[in-house]
Amino acid sequence: MVRELLLGPKRFTDLRAGLPHLGPDVLSQRLRELEQAGVVRRDRLPPPAGARVYALTDWGRELEPVVLGLGRWGSRAPFPPDHEGLGVDALMLALKTLYDPSRTGALMGSTYEIRLADQPFEVRPAERQLDVSRGAPSDPVATIAGDPETLQQILWHGRPLHDALRAGGLTIAGDRRAAERFLGLFPLPR
């Protein structure tokens, strides 16, 4: 649940989509428990949306290093044969988890847009971490768009980028060479 809120507030329906194996009653109960514990709060988006959303409190956001640490630890295990793939937010957090700043070089401080399942993210390689936030950047070096499964296949399952581009599972707009270098920043640990 905390993982699903690390990149920003979400509506109940968005949380359900990111946690498909969790029933609505169980999700409601867990949200209530996290709210009572001071980890999550309910907010209302400003007009015209006005939708109710769940967000992490300041205390809840302090869990990010713990969640990323668990992700790093788990990424050393082989993918199970029945691996379903990651959802959009889980994939974006996996990028933060596996980011290798020693590979960044000239990409440091550049802004990229990753658009997965029509959800835009602003991504910026920094000195020690990958900065990721929900929303489209104003002037990205490159935009990488597609579905989460295709991006995972390219990053961690050996699918050639040119194959995904030719098949239409992924598109790159802007500086293609910078996008290709960017995709090399997320190696699986040995």
Secondary structure, DSSP 8 states (H G I E B T S, - for coil): -HHHHTTS-B-HHHHHHHSTTS-HHHHHHHHHHHHHTTSEEEEE--TTT--EEEEE-HHHHTTHHHHHHHHHHHTTS---TT-----HHHHHHHHHHH--GGGTGGGTT--EEEEETTEEEEEEE-SSSEEEEES--SS-SEEEEE-HHHHHHHHHS---HHHHHHHTSEEEEE-HHHHHHHGGG-----
